[in-house]
Amino acid sequence: MKIEQALNIDIGRKIKVGEEEMTLYEAARWSALISGLDVITKRANQLKINLNKEKNWIKPLALQKYIEEETSVAIAEINQTACTTSSEQF
């Protein structure tokens, strides 16, 4: 069972991200992608790899798997933040 089903989260709900409006699912996928790129960048810096010159680090399937695994986590985190933010506005 996926986390959004277990927590009864509507992933089709529209949320505002900056000036953009997107579904919770779309925002979570973007968040997971950015997180994955951050992991790659940090690891490359540790290994002293210049990502502008070296292109053999590009592993689309590994990045896609990372996004798939992290999307549920991002959904829960964004949903919690959105709920907290909404309740604080009142």
MODELLER restraints for C-alpha pairs under 7 A, 6 or more apart:
rsr = mdl.restraints
at = mdl.atoms
rsr.add(forms.Gaussian(group=physical.xy_distance, feature=features.Distance(at['CA:3:A'], at['CA:72:A']), mean=5.84, stdev=0.5))
rsr.add(forms.Gaussian(group=physical.xy_distance, feature=features.Distance(at['CA:4:A'], at['CA:72:A']), mean=6.71, stdev=0.5))
rsr.add(forms.Gaussian(group=physical.xy_distance, feature=features.Distance(at['CA:11:A'], at['CA:23:A']), mean=6.57, stdev=0.5))
rsr.add(forms.Gaussian(group=physical.xy_distance, feature=features.Distance(at['CA:11:A'], at['CA:24:A']), mean=4.99, stdev=0.5))
rsr.add(forms.Gaussian(group=physical.xy_distance, feature=features.Distance(at['CA:11:A'], at['CA:25:A']), mean=5.07, stdev=0.5))
rsr.add(forms.Gaussian(group=physical.xy_distance, feature=features.Distance(at['CA:12:A'], at['CA:23:A']), mean=5.15, stdev=0.5))
rsr.add(forms.Gaussian(group=physical.xy_distance, feature=features.Distance(at['CA:12:A'], at['CA:24:A']), mean=6.00, stdev=0.5))
rsr.add(forms.Gaussian(group=physical.xy_distance, feature=features.Distance(at['CA:12:A'], at['CA:25:A']), mean=6.48, stdev=0.5))
rsr.add(forms.Gaussian(group=physical.xy_distance, feature=features.Distance(at['CA:13:A'], at['CA:23:A']), mean=5.31, stdev=0.5))
rsr.add(forms.Gaussian(group=physical.xy_distance, feature=features.Distance(at['CA:13:A'], at['CA:24:A']), mean=5.76, stdev=0.5))
rsr.add(forms.Gaussian(group=physical.xy_distance, feature=features.Distance(at['CA:14:A'], at['CA:21:A']), mean=6.45, stdev=0.5))
rsr.add(forms.Gaussian(group=physical.xy_distance, feature=features.Distance(at['CA:14:A'], at['CA:22:A']), mean=5.35, stdev=0.5))
rsr.add(forms.Gaussian(group=physical.xy_distance, feature=features.Distance(at['CA:14:A'], at['CA:23:A']), mean=4.30, stdev=0.5))
rsr.add(forms.Gaussian(group=physical.xy_distance, feature=features.Distance(at['CA:14:A'], at['CA:24:A']), mean=6.12, stdev=0.5))
rsr.add(forms.Gaussian(group=physical.xy_distance, feature=features.Distance(at['CA:15:A'], at['CA:21:A']), mean=5.64, stdev=0.5))
rsr.add(forms.Gaussian(group=physical.xy_distance, feature=features.Distance(at['CA:15:A'], at['CA:22:A']), mean=5.65, stdev=0.5))
rsr.add(forms.Gaussian(group=physical.xy_distance, feature=features.Distance(at['CA:15:A'], at['CA:23:A']), mean=5.89, stdev=0.5))
rsr.add(forms.Gaussian(group=physical.xy_distance, feature=features.Distance(at['CA:15:A'], at['CA:24:A']), mean=6.17, stdev=0.5))
rsr.add(forms.Gaussian(group=physical.xy_distance, feature=features.Distance(at['CA:16:A'], at['CA:22:A']), mean=6.46, stdev=0.5))
rsr.add(forms.Gaussian(group=physical.xy_distance, feature=features.Distance(at['CA:24:A'], at['CA:75:A']), mean=6.61, stdev=0.5))
rsr.add(forms.Gaussian(group=physical.xy_distance, feature=features.Distance(at['CA:25:A'], at['CA:75:A']), mean=6.55, stdev=0.5))
rsr.add(forms.Gaussian(group=physical.xy_distance, feature=features.Distance(at['CA:28:A'], at['CA:71:A']), mean=5.47, stdev=0.5))
rsr.add(forms.Gaussian(group=physical.xy_distance, feature=features.Distance(at['CA:28:A'], at['CA:74:A']), mean=4.94, stdev=0.5))
rsr.add(forms.Gaussian(group=physical.xy_distance, feature=features.Distance(at['CA:28:A'], at['CA:75:A']), mean=5.21, stdev=0.5))
rsr.add(forms.Gaussian(group=physical.xy_distance, feature=features.Distance(at['CA:29:A'], at['CA:67:A']), mean=6.62, stdev=0.5))
rsr.add(forms.Gaussian(group=physical.xy_distance, feature=features.Distance(at['CA:29:A'], at['CA:71:A']), mean=5.56, stdev=0.5))
rsr.add(forms.Gaussian(group=physical.xy_distance, feature=features.Distance(at['CA:31:A'], at['CA:74:A']), mean=6.66, stdev=0.5))
rsr.add(forms.Gaussian(group=physical.xy_distance, feature=features.Distance(at['CA:32:A'], at['CA:67:A']), mean=5.11, stdev=0.5))
rsr.add(forms.Gaussian(group=physical.xy_distance, feature=features.Distance(at['CA:32:A'], at['CA:70:A']), mean=5.63, stdev=0.5))
rsr.add(forms.Gaussian(group=physical.xy_distance, feature=features.Distance(at['CA:32:A'], at['CA:71:A']), mean=5.79, stdev=0.5))
rsr.add(forms.Gaussian(group=physical.xy_distance, feature=features.Distance(at['CA:32:A'], at['CA:74:A']), mean=6.61, stdev=0.5))
rsr.add(forms.Gaussian(group=physical.xy_distance, feature=features.Distance(at['CA:33:A'], at['CA:67:A']), mean=5.83, stdev=0.5))
rsr.add(forms.Gaussian(group=physical.xy_distance, feature=features.Distance(at['CA:36:A'], at['CA:63:A']), mean=6.61, stdev=0.5))
rsr.add(forms.Gaussian(group=physical.xy_distance, feature=features.Distance(at['CA:36:A'], at['CA:66:A']), mean=6.68, stdev=0.5))
